């Protein structure tokens, strides 16, 4: 069997994404990526390590540890590749596009839904429900993946291939369209200064009841340590959660309605918790509607 025969669709797409972004760094880094050489080297090293992992699995398919890493390595790469977008989202656009998004929201609604939603419902029970729904995103990716891994390797590869296709495409969008999201309204989250015509007066705050909840603090820790500035449009939370839901309806039908309820709450939480504009949510749903069928077709074409 040739070396190329050991590569699956997701292997090729992962290697392609890493190579593409690495080339973008080398060609367009300018002054916006101060440590571009290290990032480019990291991309090259990632490609080598992925290739070695694939070869090791081909040589020792019965090794359980190698088999586990072989199947789950795309999910392991999500976090570092996501965080990296925060260092790369000024390759093409020097600033952030939030003022345009804020003006669009104001034209659509006459107010800012990402600020008003929490002000309408400033209750701990409501906020904790939404923050828990937002956190469930991480459980959806890993939980559905683990369930399918234990159930069927073929179903798992189908799942991780399409989800990764959606994830990597969203990451490319973040590099090209830097949008911070409603957190830009709060100086404690960002140093960006909004133009006077879109800056809220008086400055908004978070209700005390909302700040008292454990899921609020859990998400605050995640965003403080793992968030990439400028990764709001389209909402990957919405796009990827929708993708995991599709696979629940396809393979894990016993949980599909519970999963659906969680995804609906998650869509609302992106605005209530002030992580996304409503436009980001619409962009996430549109991305899911376009990318999932494309990823599915590519999986069956190249698997």
HELIX and SHEET records of a PDB file:
HELIX    1   1 UNK A    3  UNK A    6  5                                   4    
HELIX    2   2 UNK A    9  UNK A   28  1                                  20    
HELIX    3   3 UNK A   36  UNK A   59  1                                  24    
HELIX    4   4 UNK A   64  UNK A   88  1                                  25    
HELIX    5   5 UNK A   98  UNK A  109  1                                  12    
HELIX    6   6 UNK A  113  UNK A  120  1                                   8    
HELIX    7   7 UNK A  124  UNK A  151  1                                  28    
HELIX    8   8 UNK A  153  UNK A  176  1                                  24    
HELIX    9   9 UNK A  182  UNK A  185  5                                   4    
HELIX   10  10 UNK A  208  UNK A  211  1                                   4    
HELIX   11  11 UNK A  214  UNK A  226  1                                  13    
HELIX   12  12 UNK A  236  UNK A  251  1                                  16    
HELIX   13  13 UNK A  253  UNK A  255  5                                   3    
HELIX   14  14 UNK A  256  UNK A  272  1                                  17    
HELIX   15  15 UNK A  278  UNK A  302  1                                  25    
END                                                                             
